[in-house]
Amino acid sequence: MFLSKRSNGLYYLWFTNADGNKQKVSTGSSLKSDAVKFLREFKEENVRVRQTKITKTLNEFFADYMQHSQSIHTLKTQHSVKNAFRELLRIVGDVRLDKIGVRELERFIAQKKTEASEWTARKYYIHLASAFQTAIRWNYLVSNPFKKVAKPKTTETMPQYFSKDEMRKLLDTIERVEYRELCLVALYTGLRLGELINLQWSDIDFLNRIVLVRSREGFTTKSRKNRTVPLNDMVYNLFLNMKESASSELVFHSRGKRLSEIWVSKTFKMYVRKAGLNERLHFHSLRHTFASWLVQEGVSLYEVQKLLGHSNISVTQVYAHLQPERLHDTVNKIFVPMN
């Protein structure tokens, strides 16, 4: 913390903020005596803030944050956050929150890279860094130690998707009609599993042939925004047939009860193995297949972004490698005749 005089004649106080970054504030005076007084009062206020900080252990903060998480995160994210905290507790112990520093966090990240993967380490880092930022807001911490720890980097991997032959082979293997219908809708709409198992008949607009993907009690969309997805002829007719014998407000259900994501995923893996396909293919691969097939047919990434509900085009860019011929056609439109 120090004073410096700027070219405008005023003294500025430089200090390290709660995030560990350098910050300056004007003292509002060109007199050194006034600036020194400002510095003294600033230090005293800073000490008072530190003294009123609430002391919490990691486990206590874990309990507080998970209660908060229920109001802002989807069930899937809550589960992931819970795992991140449990692993941090396992590795660093139930220490006081303000005693967790760079050394402990770097050890945690390194151990998760070894035990699991770069992806897991990065995911845990993101969840915990966000949680610790909330701890500052709640006056549990003065600064966020994650700000001084490098976020784990991961190599870009291409999404796994089905070829048309593989898709036919898989669908021929699925003997359960209801499950086959679930897979077909996932394939031709690109809806996420959570969106599908929470889909209700009131979300389907048969007149305009669209599905409204929206949050409701017990379910929040990933982007926290509603979106509409158009239905192609195949899915539209499938929904018409399903509606005639519907016995629940839920489109996909088991005796009127919401399907379990775990059950859907495990059942899908069973059919993939039964069909003799690549075991890296999972239910979410149907969403990747929807996007990949569209891009291969010349649909723009911008349109695919809207259909998938991606908040940022950079997420959709993962499918860009599937349109090289289209890109070549595009650049060949630039031509200047030469004499």
N, C-alpha and C positions, 0 to 999 in steps of 0.2 A: 504494500500500500504506500503510494507516494504522490507528491504534488508535482505538477509541471505547468509552466506558463506557455500558453499558446500564442500564435501570432496576432490573435485578436485582443491580446492584453489580459485575458482572463486566466485565472488559475483553474486547473482541472485536477480532480482526484482520481487516480488510477487504483483499481482494486481487482481482486479475483472473485468472481461471482459464484453462486451456488453450483453452477455447472462446471466450475474449474476454468472458466474462460476469462481473459482479461477484459475489463470494462472500465469506462471512464464516466465521470459525472462532473458537471460544471459546479464550481463553488459559488459562482455568481459574483465574484469579486476580483479586482485587479490588485488588491492589497494583500501582501503576503500574510500580515497579521490576521486578517479575516479568513484567509484560506487555511491557515494553521488551526484556527478556532473551528472551522468547518470540519477539518480532518479529525480533530479531537472528539467532536460530537458524533461524527460518523462512526468512529471506533467504539465509542460508548454504546451506541445503538446496536452495533453489530454484536457486542458482548452480551447485551440484554437478550437479543434474539437467540444466541447460542445457549444462554442459561435457561431459557424457557423451552428448549427443545425437549420433546417427550422421548424418554428412553424406552426402547423396545428391543426385544430379542428377535432374531430372524424368524423363529417359529410363531411368535406373537404377531409379527407383521404379516406372515404367511396367512394366518387366520383372518386378520383384518382385510387383507387384500382380496382373498378369495370371496369374501362376502360382497366386496365392491365389484369383483369380476362378474358376479351373477347378473348385475344390472347393466353391464356394458359389453359383455362378450357372448358369443354363441357357445353352446354346450361343448362343441369340439375345441374351441379356443380355451375354454375354462379347463378342460381336461389337459391340454397341452401346457398351460400355465402352471397347473398343479404339479405336473411331472417336473417342470423346470425347478420349482421351489423345492420339491422333495429331493431332487438330485443335488441341489446347492446345499441343502441341510445335511445330506449324507456325506458330502465331501468336505465342507468347511465347519460343520457342526452348528449347534444352536448358540451362536455367539451373539453379542450385542450388535445391533444393526450398524452402529457407527464405528464398529471395530473391523468391519469388512472393507479391505482395501484392495489396491491393485494386485498385490502379491497373491492374495487368496483367490481373486477372480481369475487371474491368469492361470493359476493351478487348476481351477475348476474347468476352465475352457480347454486346457491342454488334456486333462483327464477325459473329458467328454469326447474329444476328437479321437483319443485312443480307444476308448470303450465302445463308442458308437460310430459317429461320422462327423465330417465337417458340417453337413447339413443340420444334424442334431445340435451341435455346438452353436451354430449360428441362430437356430430357432430359439434355443434357450437364452442366448444372449439378448435377442430382441425382446422377448417376453420380460426378462428380469430387468433390463435397462429401463423399460417402460414402467415397470412396477416401482423401481427405486426412484424414478422421477416423481411418481405419485407420493412416495414417502416424504419427499421434500415439501410437496404441497401440504401434506398433513403435519408438517413440522416434526417428523421423525428423524430427518436428516438435514444437514446443512448443504451438502453437496452430493452429487451422484458419482460414485467411484467407477461406474461403467464408462463414464465419459473419458477416462484415462486409459481404458483398455481397448485395444484394437478389435473391431468386429471381425469374427472369422469370415474369411473369403471362401467362396465355393465356386467350383467350375460349372459352367453352364452345361446342362444335359438336355438332350432332345426328348420331348414327350413321347411315351410309348403309345402307338395307336394301331388299330386293326387294319389289315388290308381287306379288300372286299371279299376275297376268298376265305380269309380267316373269320370274317364276320359271319359269312354263310355257314361255315363249319360250326361255329359256336352256337348260332341260333338253332341249327339242326339238332344240337346236343341237348338243348334245354327243353325238357318234356313238360315242365309245369307251365301251363298257359299263362297264369297271372304273372309269374316271374319273367316269362318271355315278353309279355306286354310292357313290363317295367323297363326291360333292357331296350326295347324298340323305341320307347318314348325318350329314354336317355340318349340314344344314338341320334335321333332325328330332331331333338330340340337343344341338346347341349346342356340341359339342366343339371345342376349338381345333385348329388344324392340327397342331401338335406332338403333341397328344394322339392325334390320328387316325393319324398315320403311325407312331406307336410302339405302337398298339393291337395286342394279341395275342389269340388265340382263348381263351386261359386267363383273360382279363379279362372274358369275356362269360359271365354266369350265365343260361343259357337257362331253367332251372327257375323262377327268380324274375324273369326278364325285366329284368335290369339290367346295366349296364356298370360295371366298377370302373376308375376313372381313378387310376393310381398311378405313383409314381416307380419306376424300375428303373435298372440299370447303363446309363449313356449317356443317360439321360433323367430330368429332374426336373420335376415339375408346377410351374406358375407360383407357386402359393401354398405349395408344398412340403408340401401335405397331400393325402391320398387322399380321393376322394369317389365316390359312386355316382350314376349317371344312369339313370333308368327308360327302357325302350324302348317306343315305341308299337307298335301292331300292324304298321304298314308296315315299320319298321326290323327288328322281330323276325323277320318272315317273310323279309325280304331277307337277314338274317344266316343264317337256316336254309338258304336256297338257296345262299348263298356257301360255307357250311361244307362242303356236299356235294362241292364241287370244289376245296377248299382245298389248296394245294401248299406252304404255308409257315405257320409259326407266326404270322407277321405277317398281320393281316387285310388290309391294303392294302400292296402291294409291287410291285416290278418284278423278276421272275425271282428271287424270294426275297430281294431286297435292299430295304432301307428306302428309301422315296421321298424325294427331295430337296424341301425346303420351297420352294426357289427355283423348281424345275421345276413344282411344283404351282401356285404363284402365277402364273407366267408363262403356263402353259397355261390357267388360269382367265381371265386377262386376254384371251387370244386368243379364247376362246369368248364373252366379254362383247362384244368388238368385233364378232365375227362375227354376233352376235344383234342388233347395233345398239343396245345398251343404254348407259346412262351409264357412262363410263369410270372414274368415281369408285368404282364398285362393284368390290370385290375379294373374294378368298376369305374373308377375315374377315367380310365382309358377310353371309355365310350364318349366322354366329353371331349377328350383330345381327338378322337376319331372324327367327331362332328366338325370340329374346327379344321382339322387337317384335310378332310375331303373337300370342304368348301374352298379352302385356299388353293388346293390342287385344281379345282374347277374354275379358278380365276376370280373368285370373290375377293374383294379388297380386304386388307387387314383392318381397316377402319370399320367396315361392316361386320366383320367377325368379332371385333372388340365389342360392338353394341349388342350383338346376339349373345355373347358370353357374359356380358355384364362386367367386363373389366373396367376398373376406374381409371386405368392408365394404359395407353397404347404400348408402353414398354413391355408389359406383361404379355401382350398378344404377339409381340415381335418374335417370340420363340418359334412361331410357325412360319416365319419369313423364308426360311431355307427351302420351303416346299414350293415356292413360286419362281424358280430361276428362269424358266422359259418366258414367263410373263414379263419379268424384269428385262430380259434381253429384247423382247418386242418393244418395250417402253423406250429403252435407250436408243433403239434403232430409228425412232421417230425423229430424232435430232439429226438433221442432215443439211449440209450446205453444199450445193453443187459446185464442183471445181471445173475451171476452164481447161 
